[in-house]
């Protein structure tokens, strides 16, 4: 994959950002995680996080909803938290 590029030609700025090649394990809630979390930030950001307990993942998802107005209802939020716990959680 070519590197990301940024060029300036006079007042015109152009940026080419290549798609991520981040993969996540299959588990219930993956579709919601990819669909909703990827709207606002890179999913690669999640893969760089340490393993957190459920309480922390729940707080993070709630923060995205309450503070950043993520369009996630409570059922979807629970699925996302369950997915994050399944793939990135401390025992």
LOVEXKE-160790 format. One line per 4 residues: for each residue y, x, z of C-alpha. Coordinates in steps of 0.05 Angstrom, whole numbers, plus 32768, in hexadecimal, padded with zeros to 4 digits. Example, Ala and Ser with C-alpha at 12.3 -4.5 7.8 and 13.67 -1.06 7.14 Angstrom:
2
7FA6/80F6/809C; 7FEB/8111/808F
//
This chain:
91
8000/8000/8000; 8045/801C/7FEE; 8076/8029/8027; 80AE/7FF9/8037
80EE/800A/8012; 8138/7FFD/801C; 816C/800D/7FE7; 81B7/8003/7FE0
81D8/7FFE/7F9C; 8222/7FF2/7FA7; 8226/7FB1/7FCF; 81DF/7F9C/7FBF
81AA/7FAA/7FF2; 8160/7FA3/7FE3; 8126/7FA7/8012; 80DC/7FA5/7FFF
80AF/7F99/803A; 8065/7F99/802A; 8037/7F67/804C; 8014/7F7C/808C
7FCB/7F8B/808B; 7FBE/7F74/80D2; 7F7D/7F51/80DF; 7F69/7F29/811C
7F24/7F13/8133; 7F0B/7ECE/8121; 7F0E/7E9F/815D; 7F25/7E59/816A
7F71/7E57/8168; 7F79/7E8F/8135; 7F97/7E60/8100; 7FCC/7E47/8130
7FDB/7E8D/8148; 7FE4/7EA8/8101; 800B/7E6B/80E9; 803B/7E63/8123
8044/7EA8/8140; 804D/7EC8/80FC; 8089/7E9B/80EC; 80B7/7EC3/8119
809A/7F08/8122; 8067/7F38/8108; 8020/7F2B/811D; 8019/7F76/8122
8046/7F71/815F; 800E/7F4B/8183; 7FDA/7F7F/8172; 8005/7FB5/8193
800A/7F8F/81D5; 7FDD/7FA2/820F; 7FA7/7F73/8227; 7FC9/7F3F/8253
7FAD/7F0C/8283; 7FB1/7EC2/8270; 7FED/7EB8/829D; 8015/7EEB/8275
8000/7ED0/8231; 8011/7E89/8248; 8056/7EA1/825F; 8062/7EC5/821C
804F/7E88/81F2; 8079/7E5B/821F; 80B4/7E8B/8218; 80AF/7E88/81CC
80B1/7E3C/81D0; 80E7/7E34/8205; 8115/7E6E/81F6; 810C/7E79/81AB
80FD/7E30/8197; 80BA/7E40/8177; 80A2/7DFE/8158; 8062/7DFC/8181
8049/7DBF/81A6; 8021/7DC3/81E7; 7FDD/7DBB/81C5; 7FEB/7DF1/8192
8009/7E1E/81C9; 7FC9/7E18/81F1; 7F9F/7E2B/81B4; 7FCB/7E68/81A8
7FC6/7E7E/81F1; 7F7A/7E74/81F0; 7F76/7E9E/81B1; 7FA1/7ED6/81CE
7F77/7ED6/820D; 7F37/7EDA/81E4; 7F4F/7F16/81BB; 7F82/7F3A/81E8
7F75/7F2C/8231; 7F62/7F50/8270; 7F23/7F35/8291
//
